[in-house]
């Protein structure tokens, strides 16, 4: 077992001492900054969605639908980061500040992070492809809606969901230092 080998090389007491120092110092500060930034992102992105819903076109244009999809991905990711590490399993509270969750909350946070980041990045690619089709290739909205749009939405939705649920099914989300990161299986030495 890898964790036993590591605890024989590095004494557990030393790791606990390092963890306590990190929790009380930079770990808490970094967590507060990340989570506060995530809350600001949720508010900003929600405002963008509100502006789209109030516009005369609403979601009738491809551009608005792509921006809406990107916003949904950003909100998913930001929600996963806005927990102040409360979703991190409590058995690692000696190294992660504010760890109050369990493996299920860690898995949920990992899934939200994976799907949110994937959707945001791939919708950004969709927006670039959409802009390229309009500007460079002079494609009409009719052509884009009928020939391209299903791919401009399908790829950013299906790929992150498939990857996220694959990681969930294979127990790929673990509590490696908080925030539901994808990490090798973590087996605390206690």
Secondary structure, 3 states (H helix, E strand, C coil): CHHHHHHHHCCHHHHHHHHHHHHHHHHHHHHHHHHHHHHHHHHHHHHHHHHHHHCCCCCCCHHHHHHHHHHHHHHHHHHHHCCCCCCCEHHHCCCCCCCCECHHHHHHHHHHHHHHHHHHHHHHHHHHHHHHHHHCCCCCHHHHHHHHHHHHHHHHHHHHHHHHHHHHHCCCECCCCCCCCECCCCCCCC
